[in-house]
Amino acid sequence: MTEKAAAAGTAINDITVTTKVKAALMGEPGLDSLQLHVETVGGVVTLTGSADNAENREQAEHVASTVLGVTEVRNHLIVRSQS
């Protein structure tokens, strides 16, 4: 397999993982309304955006980590202040 073909395969896999993570997060009660962004590179998922509280932040990380193809989760979600 050429380097270009391998890179294309990785990109497709990353897109699939991102889609699966987003679907898992949307299906989880309490997480479906979070303002977050999911990016996957080489199986490493990065979560950015905001969460309502620390519990939802941790739950989002846990849900993402259970998706097939995820090798690591980098949780950069910010907990919004409760004012």
C-alpha positions in Angstrom: 0.0 0.0 0.0 1.3 3.4 -0.9 1.8 6.1 1.7 -1.0 8.2 0.2 -3.4 5.2 0.3 -2.5 4.6 4.0 -3.0 8.2 4.8 -6.4 8.2 3.1 -7.4 5.1 5.0 -6.4 6.7 8.3 -8.4 9.8 7.4 -11.5 7.7 6.6 -11.1 5.8 9.9 -10.7 9.1 11.8 -13.9 10.4 10.2 -15.7 7.2 11.2 -14.5 7.4 14.8 -15.5 11.1 15.0 -19.0 10.3 13.7 -19.3 7.4 16.2 -18.1 9.5 19.1 -20.6 12.3 18.2 -23.4 9.8 18.0 -22.5 8.3 21.3 -22.4 11.7 23.0 -25.7 12.8 21.5 -27.4 9.6 22.7 -26.2 10.1 26.3 -28.7 11.8 28.6 -27.3 15.1 29.8 -24.6 15.3 27.2 -26.8 15.8 24.1 -27.1 19.6 24.7 -23.4 20.3 25.4 -21.5 22.6 23.1 -18.6 20.5 22.1 -16.4 19.7 19.1 -14.9 16.3 18.4 -11.7 15.8 16.4 -9.9 12.6 15.7 -6.3 12.1 14.5 -4.9 8.6 14.4 -7.5 7.3 16.8 -6.8 10.1 19.4 -10.0 12.0 20.1 -9.9 15.6 21.3 -12.9 17.1 22.9 -13.2 20.9 23.0 -16.0 23.2 23.9 -17.9 23.5 27.2 -19.8 21.4 29.7 -22.4 22.4 32.2 -20.5 20.8 35.1 -17.5 18.6 36.0 -19.7 15.5 36.0 -20.8 16.0 32.4 -17.2 16.8 31.4 -16.0 13.5 32.8 -19.0 11.6 31.4 -18.2 12.9 27.9 -14.6 11.7 28.2 -15.9 8.2 29.4 -18.4 7.9 26.6 -15.8 8.9 24.0 -13.3 6.4 25.4 -15.7 3.5 24.9 -16.1 4.0 21.2 -14.4 1.4 19.0 -11.3 2.8 17.4 -10.5 5.4 20.1 -7.0 4.9 21.4 -6.9 8.0 23.6 -9.2 10.9 24.7 -7.8 14.4 25.3 -10.5 16.2 27.2 -10.2 19.9 26.8 -13.8 20.7 27.7 -14.2 23.8 29.9 -16.8 23.8 32.7 -19.1 26.8 32.3 -19.5 28.8 35.5 -22.8 28.5 37.2 -23.9 32.2 37.6 
